[in-house]
């Protein structure tokens, strides 16, 4: 990607400052907060404790969704078996998965042998496959315990449609990716940005899709999968 240029920035800001009757600002001074409660939530929790909180909050979401969200905490040795079970839970059908080498590393090749793998060079075909998929499979890049949210950071081989269009979704959540809440999640993304990692899109997702019209008739699957299963892996 060609790096962009900002033209006439100084003169533009100077003109705005003159109109506002003040000098052009030279520095940005961030306000000091009198208290920071956002840093106290789950403070000092171990990764195992954060995983339990993620699971607990996913169960709260499950109750609110009428059972359309679920979560499990397992060990890596049970991952292939659990994923295989979840990929037939609502009947058999086409599967779409990311182009992610971790699936092979974690012993999922056999489970996903018939899955369509997102291939950037195929363009529109990827979206068509996702549209017709009964199941999608992904790995959370960053997970938020407070809201039981997984994060999809767009990269090559991981198109957004692969987790947006399938009817059912299975998200593998490595315990090591779980942070207390969005506060720490944004801190990690900020560190990525400082390292030059700036993805085209970052999506925080906390459950299956639902929407209500003005008559309060809830409809599931409007903006994403109807059902979502989290598989939290304690030793990843």
Secondary structure, 3 states (H helix, E strand, C coil): CCCCCCCCHHHHHHHHHHHHCCCCCCCCCCCCCCCCHHHCCCCCCCHHHHHHHHHHHHHHHHHHCCCCEEEEEECHHHHHHHHHHHCCCCCCCCEEECCCCHHHHCCCCCCCCCCEECCHHHCHHHHHHHHCCCEEEEECCEEECCCCEEEEECCCCCCCHHHHCCCEEEEEEEHHHEECCHHHHHHHHHHHHHCCCCCCCEEEECCCCEEECCCCCEEECCCCCCEEEEEEECCC
